[in-house]
Amino acid sequence: QVQLVESGGGLVQAGGSLRLSCAASGPTFSSLTMGWFRQAPGKEREFVAVISRSGGRSVSDSVKGRFTISRDNAENTVYLQMSSLSPEDTAVYYCAAAWTVSGSAYYTEGSYDYWGLGTQVTVSS
């Protein structure tokens, strides 16, 4: 069983930056593919970013050039560095982990085995 705990959310002005962290329990973090998803009020949860076990990365078109995902296997933590934030980025951000996922399945929430409770990010205009 893997437990995920997100942190780093908060209120920020448009144009600002935040770094989200997701700490994972257990000794098998390096074997997990880690993803970030978000859900805005009244909308479905959507893919934001993913980093594979080997370090391959992908982000959604809506955040490309502004968000960066990284991981520290020694600290069992995955990060989401967010910059140039806009009110459209306001959402609850969720960390997710998967044992086996590849290709287009990276972008599908059903592919992930574990989820955190989420952290709220609010961007004011």
N, C-alpha and C positions, 0 to 999 in steps of 0.2 A: 504494500500500500504506500502511496506517495501522497504527502500533504503539501499543499502549495499555499503560501501566504504572501499576498501582494502588499506593497507599501509605496509611499511616495506621492500619492495623489493629493489634490488640494485645489485651491482657487488661484488662478493666475490670470493676468491681463493678456489680452490679445497681443501676439508678438513675442510673448515670453516663452520660457522653457521649463520643463519638468523632467525628472528622471524617475521612472517607475522601477521598482525592484520586485522580484518574486523569488522567495527563498523556498527551496524544496527540501523535504525531509528524506532521509535514507541515503545509503551509500551508492546508489545506482544512477545518480544524476547524469553522469557523463553518457549513459546509455539512452537517455531520453531526448526526443525531439521536443523543443519548447516553443510554444506559440503565445501570441498576444491577440486577444479579440476585444471588441468593445460593443457596447449596446447603449445607444442614445435613447432618450425618452420617446416612447411611441414607435420605436423602430426595432427591427430584428438585430440580433447579434451578428457582427460582421468581423471578418478576418482583418487583422492589422499587420502582423509580422510573424515570421517563423525563423528559427535557427535549428539546424539539424545537429545530429550527434557529431558530425564531422566539421561543423562550423559553417556549412552553406546557409545563406540567408536569402530571404525574400520579404518584400514589404508590399502592401497594397498600393495601387496607383494613387489613391487619395492621400497617402502620407509619404510617398516617394520623395526623397530629397529633403525631408523634414524630420523623419523618425529613423532611428537606428536601433537595431536589436543586437545585443551581445550577450555572452555568457562567461561565467567564471566557474569552471568545474571544481576548482579548489574550494570555492565558497558555496557551492551548490546553489548558485544564484543566476538568474537571467535578468537582464536589464532592458528597458525601453527608454532610450533618450529621445525626448520630444522637443522640437524647437519650432519657432515660427507658428506657435499655436494660434488657432482661430476659434471662434465660438462654435464652429461646426465640429470641432474635436471634443466638445463636451459630451461625456459619456461615462459609464462605468466600464473600467478596463479590467479584463480578466486574463489571468495567466492559465495556460493549459499545458499538459504534458502527454506525450504519446510514446508508447514502446515501439510501435511499428507503423510508420506512415511514410509515404513518398509521393512524389509527383503532385498531381492536382489535388490529391487528398490532403495536402498541407493546409489548404484553404477552407476545409470543411470541418465544422465544429464536431460533427459526429465521429471524426477520425481520432479524437483525443480521448484519453482514458481518465484523466484527472483534471480537476478544475479548482481554482481558488475561489474565494468568495467575492473578489473584486475590490477595486479601489476607485473612488469617485474622482474624476477630473472635471473641473468646471472652468471654462475660459470666458472671461467677461470681455465685453466689447468696449 
